[in-house]
Amino acid sequence: MATAQLSHPVRIHKAPKETVFPSQITNEHESLIMVKKLFATSISCITYLRGLFPESSYGERYLEDLSLKILREDKKCPGSLHIIKWIQGCFDALEKRYLHAAILTLYTNSKEPEKVTEIYQFKFKYSKEGTTMDFDSSNTSFKSGTNSANIKRASVLMIRKLYILMQNLGPLPNDVILTMKLYYYNAVTPDDYQPPGFKEGVNSHFLLFEGEPVNLQVGIVSTGFHTMKVKVTTEATRVSDLENSLFQENNTAEIAHQGLDCDEEEEEYNNHIQRMNLEYSRQTCESSRKKRRVSKPVKVFTPNRK
């Protein structure tokens, strides 16, 4: 039985200056900082607005006129310490250019972790120097190489879209369990590599989804050195109002009733989520390829949402 989602209003302030993202992105190091901050801010947004941790687990930062809640170490909330360790593990893999995807998954039955209720996908690409930025918002693409202003604009749009999405989703079940799987680029990742907070995982051939899944495309941000893509998959019943008001009227994202992202040929965990008890399967061409290596958390946890 679902419970009301914890209320975390987004407050609007006239801040003197932006304090979340770097002001300049002109080289790979600055790009890495940007992507780390964008990833951590996104995870914080998700956990805060889905009511997974208490207010004390967050500090306040500003992004233009938007007041953001950013995860911080809270000894009174062990769950927040775990997810911060996961974020730090992702940072390590990003620094080494190993990380292909971080998949934050919510499920309800500890004995059936493959039966999920919500999924957040963060996918990464790397290049020595790039030339394009692509951000899906009202069919608009920004192409500017390492133009700092446009990169920041795309990043701000992504966070705003994520905030709007999280505030408009229906509530989660009472007791959800969080886990995160990391997928790597096999060609460059050592066989024995495990980032802090993670251990070797199993590249499963399937997941099961409770109810009818809906895929919500949040967007893509590219700095020219790094690209981060964000997608959300949740139950259709949680987005009934959102689909009518936000996605059609404001045109801020795309809904595709096709499960997880299936648009890049190098993603060997490509899949198609169907109704409950149907296989979360790979494309047939994958059978001839080597499985992508996977890490899982040393420990999963159930947030105290009572």
C-alpha positions as CSV (number, residue, x, y, z in Angstrom):
1,M,0.0,0.0,0.0
2,A,1.4,3.4,-0.9
3,T,1.9,6.2,1.5
4,A,1.8,9.9,0.8
5,Q,5.1,11.1,-0.6
6,L,7.0,13.3,1.9
7,S,6.5,16.9,1.2
8,H,9.7,18.8,0.3
9,P,8.8,22.1,-1.4
10,V,11.3,23.7,-3.7
11,R,11.9,27.2,-2.6
12,I,12.8,30.0,-5.1
13,H,15.4,32.6,-4.0
14,K,17.2,35.4,-5.6
15,A,20.7,34.2,-4.8
16,P,23.6,36.5,-5.4
17,K,25.4,34.0,-7.6
18,E,25.3,30.4,-8.6
19,T,27.2,28.1,-6.3
20,V,26.7,24.6,-7.6
21,F,28.4,24.3,-11.0
22,P,31.8,25.6,-12.0
23,S,31.9,28.9,-13.9
24,Q,34.3,27.7,-16.6
25,I,34.5,24.4,-18.4
26,T,37.5,24.7,-20.8
27,N,39.4,21.4,-20.2
28,E,38.9,17.8,-19.1
29,H,39.6,18.5,-15.4
30,E,36.9,21.2,-15.2
31,S,34.6,18.9,-17.2
32,L,35.0,16.1,-14.7
33,I,34.2,18.5,-11.8
34,M,31.1,19.6,-13.7
35,V,29.9,16.0,-14.4
36,K,30.5,15.0,-10.8
37,K,28.5,17.9,-9.5
38,L,25.7,17.3,-12.0
39,F,25.5,13.6,-11.0
40,A,25.6,14.3,-7.2
41,T,23.0,17.0,-7.5
42,S,20.7,14.7,-9.5
43,I,21.0,11.9,-6.9
44,S,20.3,14.4,-4.2
45,C,17.3,15.8,-6.0
46,I,15.9,12.3,-6.5
47,T,16.4,11.2,-2.9
48,Y,15.1,14.4,-1.4
49,L,12.0,14.8,-3.5
50,R,11.1,11.1,-3.2
51,G,11.3,11.5,0.5
52,L,14.0,8.9,1.1
53,F,16.0,10.7,3.8
54,P,15.2,13.4,6.5
55,E,15.9,17.1,6.1
56,S,19.0,16.8,8.3
57,S,20.7,14.7,5.6
58,Y,20.8,17.7,3.2
59,G,22.6,21.0,2.9
60,E,21.5,23.9,0.9
61,R,23.0,25.2,-2.3
62,Y,21.8,27.6,-5.0
63,L,21.4,27.2,-8.7
64,E,20.4,30.5,-10.2
65,D,17.0,31.2,-8.4
66,L,16.5,27.5,-7.3
67,S,17.3,26.4,-3.8
68,L,18.8,22.9,-4.0
69,K,19.1,20.2,-1.3
70,I,22.4,18.4,-1.6
71,L,23.2,15.2,0.3
72,R,25.6,15.5,3.2
73,E,26.9,13.0,5.8
74,D,24.3,12.6,8.5
75,K,25.4,10.2,11.3
76,K,21.8,10.0,12.5
77,C,20.8,8.6,9.1
78,P,23.0,5.6,8.1
79,G,21.2,5.4,4.7
80,S,22.5,8.8,3.6
81,L,26.0,7.7,4.5
82,H,25.6,4.6,2.3
83,I,24.5,6.5,-0.7
84,I,27.2,9.1,-0.3
85,K,29.7,6.3,-0.4
86,W,28.1,5.1,-3.6
87,I,28.4,8.5,-5.1
88,Q,32.1,8.6,-4.1
89,G,32.6,5.2,-5.7
90,C,31.0,6.5,-8.9
91,F,33.4,9.5,-8.8
92,D,36.4,7.1,-8.6
93,A,35.2,5.2,-11.7
94,L,34.5,8.5,-13.5
95,E,38.0,9.8,-12.8
96,K,39.4,6.6,-14.3
97,R,37.0,6.8,-17.3
98,Y,35.8,3.3,-16.5
99,L,32.1,4.0,-15.7
100,H,29.6,3.4,-18.4
101,A,26.4,3.6,-16.3
102,A,25.1,3.9,-12.8
103,I,21.7,2.4,-12.3
104,L,19.9,3.5,-9.1
105,T,17.1,0.9,-8.4
106,L,14.2,0.8,-5.9
107,Y,12.5,-2.4,-5.1
108,T,10.2,-3.7,-2.3
109,N,11.0,-7.3,-1.6
110,S,14.5,-8.2,-0.3
111,K,14.1,-11.7,-1.5
112,E,13.2,-10.5,-5.1
113,P,15.6,-7.7,-5.9
114,E,15.1,-8.3,-9.6
115,K,11.4,-7.2,-9.2
116,V,11.7,-3.4,-9.3
117,T,9.4,-0.4,-8.8
118,E,11.5,2.5,-10.0
119,I,14.8,2.9,-11.9
120,Y,17.1,5.9,-12.5
121,Q,19.7,5.6,-15.2
122,F,22.9,7.7,-15.5
123,K,25.0,6.9,-18.5
124,F,28.4,8.3,-19.4
125,K,30.6,8.7,-22.4
126,Y,34.1,10.1,-22.6
127,S,36.1,11.8,-25.4
128,K,39.4,13.7,-25.4
129,E,37.7,16.6,-27.0
130,G,34.2,16.8,-28.3
131,T,32.2,19.2,-30.5
132,T,28.6,18.8,-29.6
133,M,26.1,19.2,-26.9
134,D,22.7,17.6,-27.1
135,F,19.9,18.3,-24.7
136,D,16.4,17.1,-25.5
137,S,14.1,19.9,-24.5
138,S,11.3,20.9,-26.9
139,N,13.3,19.3,-29.8
140,T,16.1,21.8,-29.2
141,S,19.8,20.9,-29.5
142,F,22.7,23.0,-28.4
143,K,25.9,22.6,-30.3
144,S,28.8,24.5,-29.0
145,G,31.9,22.4,-28.2
146,T,33.1,23.6,-24.8
147,N,31.0,26.7,-24.6
148,S,30.7,27.1,-20.8
149,A,27.6,29.2,-20.9
150,N,25.6,26.7,-23.0
151,I,26.9,23.8,-21.0
152,K,25.7,25.4,-17.8
153,R,22.4,26.3,-19.4
154,A,21.8,22.7,-20.4
155,S,22.8,21.5,-16.9
156,V,20.4,23.9,-15.2
157,L,17.6,22.8,-17.6
158,M,18.3,19.2,-16.7
159,I,18.1,19.8,-12.9
160,R,14.9,21.9,-13.3
161,K,13.3,19.1,-15.4
162,L,14.3,16.5,-12.8
163,Y,12.9,18.6,-10.0
164,I,9.6,19.1,-11.9
165,L,9.4,15.3,-12.6
166,M,10.2,14.3,-9.0
167,Q,7.5,16.7,-7.6
168,N,4.9,15.3,-10.0
169,L,5.4,11.6,-9.6
170,G,3.0,9.6,-7.5
171,P,4.1,8.2,-4.2
172,L,6.4,5.2,-3.7
173,P,5.4,2.1,-1.7
174,N,5.9,2.4,2.1
175,D,9.1,0.3,2.3
176,V,11.5,0.5,-0.6
177,I,15.0,-0.8,-0.7
178,L,17.8,1.1,-2.6
179,T,20.6,-0.4,-4.6
180,M,22.9,0.8,-7.3
181,K,24.7,-1.2,-10.0
182,L,27.6,0.1,-11.9
183,Y,28.4,-1.0,-15.5
184,Y,31.9,-0.5,-17.0
185,Y,33.6,-0.2,-20.3
186,N,35.2,-3.6,-20.5
187,A,38.0,-2.6,-22.9
188,V,39.6,-0.2,-20.3
189,T,38.5,-1.5,-17.0
190,P,40.8,-3.9,-15.1
191,D,39.1,-7.3,-14.2
192,D,39.8,-6.8,-10.5
193,Y,38.6,-3.2,-10.3
194,Q,36.0,-2.3,-7.7
195,P,35.3,1.3,-6.6
196,P,35.0,2.1,-2.9
197,G,31.7,0.9,-1.5
198,F,31.2,-1.7,-4.2
199,K,31.9,-5.4,-4.9
200,E,31.6,-7.7,-7.9
201,G,28.0,-8.1,-9.1
202,V,26.2,-10.3,-11.6
203,N,25.2,-9.0,-15.0
204,S,21.6,-10.3,-14.8
205,H,19.7,-11.1,-18.0
206,F,16.5,-9.9,-16.7
207,L,14.5,-7.6,-14.3
208,L,10.8,-7.7,-13.6
209,F,8.8,-4.6,-13.3
210,E,5.7,-4.2,-11.1
211,G,2.9,-2.8,-13.2
212,E,3.2,-1.1,-16.5
213,P,6.6,0.8,-16.9
214,V,6.9,4.2,-18.4
215,N,10.2,5.6,-19.6
216,L,10.9,9.3,-18.9
217,Q,13.7,10.9,-20.8
218,V,15.2,13.6,-18.7
219,G,18.0,14.7,-21.0
220,I,21.6,14.7,-22.1
221,V,24.4,17.1,-21.2
222,S,27.8,17.1,-23.0
223,T,30.8,19.1,-22.1
224,G,32.9,18.0,-25.0
225,F,34.9,15.8,-22.7
226,H,32.1,14.0,-20.9
227,T,28.5,13.2,-21.7
228,M,25.8,12.3,-19.1
229,K,22.4,11.0,-20.0
230,V,19.6,10.6,-17.5
231,K,16.4,8.6,-17.8
232,V,13.8,7.5,-15.3
233,T,11.5,4.4,-15.4
234,T,8.5,4.2,-13.1
235,E,5.0,2.8,-13.0
236,A,2.5,4.3,-15.4
237,T,0.1,4.9,-12.5
238,R,2.6,7.4,-11.0
239,V,2.6,9.7,-14.0
240,S,-1.0,9.9,-15.0
241,D,-1.2,13.6,-14.1
242,L,2.3,14.3,-15.3
243,E,1.7,12.9,-18.8
244,N,-1.3,15.1,-19.3
245,S,0.0,18.4,-17.8
246,L,3.8,18.5,-17.9
247,F,4.8,16.4,-20.8
248,Q,2.2,17.4,-23.3
249,E,1.6,21.0,-22.3
250,N,5.1,22.1,-21.3
251,N,6.9,19.7,-23.6
252,T,9.8,19.2,-21.1
253,A,10.4,15.5,-21.6
254,E,9.4,12.5,-23.6
255,I,7.4,9.5,-22.4
256,A,8.0,6.2,-24.2
257,H,6.2,3.1,-23.1
258,Q,9.3,1.0,-23.9
259,G,11.2,0.5,-20.7
260,L,14.8,1.4,-20.3
261,D,17.0,3.2,-22.9
262,C,17.5,1.1,-26.1
263,D,19.1,3.6,-28.4
264,E,22.9,3.0,-28.3
265,E,24.4,0.0,-29.9
266,E,27.4,-0.2,-27.5
267,E,25.1,-0.6,-24.5
268,E,25.3,-4.3,-24.0
269,Y,22.7,-4.3,-21.2
270,N,20.2,-2.8,-23.6
271,N,16.8,-4.0,-22.7
272,H,13.0,-3.8,-23.0
273,I,10.9,-3.8,-19.9
274,Q,7.4,-5.2,-20.3
275,R,4.7,-6.0,-17.9
276,M,5.3,-7.8,-14.6
277,N,6.6,-11.4,-15.1
278,L,8.0,-10.7,-18.6
279,E,11.7,-10.9,-19.2
280,Y,13.9,-7.9,-19.2
281,S,15.9,-9.1,-22.2
282,R,18.9,-8.1,-24.2
283,Q,19.0,-7.6,-27.9
284,T,19.8,-10.8,-29.8
285,C,23.0,-9.4,-31.2
286,E,24.4,-9.2,-27.6
287,S,24.6,-12.9,-27.3
288,S,27.8,-12.9,-29.3
289,R,29.4,-10.1,-27.2
290,K,31.1,-10.2,-23.9
291,K,29.0,-9.3,-20.9
292,R,29.6,-5.9,-19.4
293,R,31.2,-6.1,-16.0
294,V,29.0,-5.0,-13.1
295,S,29.5,-3.9,-9.5
296,K,26.9,-3.8,-6.8
297,P,27.0,-2.1,-3.3
298,V,28.7,-3.8,-0.4
299,K,25.4,-3.1,1.4
300,V,21.9,-2.1,0.3
301,F,19.5,-0.4,2.7
302,T,15.9,0.5,3.4
303,P,15.3,4.2,4.0
304,N,13.5,5.1,7.2
305,R,10.4,6.9,5.6
306,K,8.0,6.5,8.5
